């Protein structure tokens, strides 16, 4: 059962990692400026272990049926990802954390996962958004 879940999650990540041309029409200047002045670190730190550290810091517990509550399983999935998949997660997180939906994503995170502060969200949103995408809470395309 665990192997099936791992394969399913890997499939979701691989199919979602297609590079889609992103336009800047929904970039919020406030958040764009914020991350320019206070970088999250994701530009240089996007190894699997960096995402795992964020999971541990915020106690991210996945909700997807295949992952329901299993932090170890999502960590194993992250460790199996290719460098290209991790680069796509970096790009996705960096882009979507700067959009006009930044605060909406924060509200959705707190409705779905263990509550975190706005400051914690602002700091880790570039990492948390791809994790939310893997978990099926958001669809970042």
N, C-alpha and C positions, 0 to 999 in steps of 0.2 A: 504494500500500500504506500509506503514512504517513497519507494522508487517511482511509482506512478505519479505521486504528488511532485517529486523533484523534477521529473520529466515534463509535467504539465506546466510548472512554474518556469522552467527553462524555456519551454516553447513560447509562453506568454512574453517573456523578456525578449526573446529573439525576434518574434514577429512585431513587437512594439518598438524595436530599436531601429526600424527603418528611418533613415534620415529624410525628414520632410522639410521642405523649404519653409523657414519661419520668417514671417514678416514682422516688422516692428510696430505695426499699428496699435497693438495692445500693450506696448511697454509703457509702464507708468514712470514718468520722469522722477518722481519721488523715490521709488524703489531702485531705479536704475542708478540714481545718484548715491543712494544709501550703500548699495553693494560696490560701487566704485570707491567710495570713501571708507567703507568697513567691509572689506572682502571676507567672504565666508571661508576661504581657503580651498574651495573645491576646484579652482583652476589648476592647482598643483597637487592637491591631495584627494585623489579619487580612486584609490585602490580599494579593493574589497574591505580591507581592514579599516579604512577610514569610514565607510558606511557602517560597518559593524560597531565601531566606537560610538557613532551617533545613536545607533539602536540601543546601546547600553546606557548612554547618557540620558536619554529621554524615556527609557523603558518602553520602546516601541514594541507592541504586541500585535502581530498581524491578525486580521479578521477573516481573510479569504477562507472559504470552506476548506480548501486543501491545506492551508497553513494555520487554521484556527488556533491561535494562542501558542504556536510553536516557534519561539524565537530561534531555537537551534536550527530548525529546518530552513528558515529564511537566510540565516547566516551561511549555511552550507551552500544554498543556491548562489548567494553572492560570491562565495569563494570559487565556485565553478564557472563564473562568467568569464568571457574572453576580454582582453584589453579593449577591443572595439565596443563591446557592450558597455563596459564601464565608462568609456569615453562618451558614449551616447547618453548614459545616465548623468554624467557631468554636464554635458551640453543642455540636456533637458532641464535639469535642476537649476542651472545658472539662468537659463532663459525664463522659465515659468515663475521663478521667485521674484522676477522684476516686473511682472505684468500687473494689470489693473485688478486681477483676481487674487492678489497676494493676501489681503485680509480675509477674503472669502475662503481661501484654502486653509487659513489658520482656524477659522470657525469650524470648518468641516473636520479638520484634524482633531480639534478638541471635542467634537461631537462623536467621533469614531474611536479615538485612541485615548490613552492616559493623558489627562490634561497637562498642558505645559503653559508657561507664561508667554506673553507676547514677545518679550526680549529673547527667550529661548527659541521661539519660532523664527524670529527675524534672523537670528544667528545661524540656525540649522536648516532653514527652509530649502536651500539648494540641495541638501542631502535628503530631507524628508519627503519632498515632492516625488522624486523617482521611487522611493520606497512605497509611498501611497499608490503610485501608478502600478507597481508590481502587485500590490495587494488588491488592486481593483477598486479602490476608493475614488480615484480620479482617472480620467483618460486624457493623457497629455499627448496630443498629436500635433 
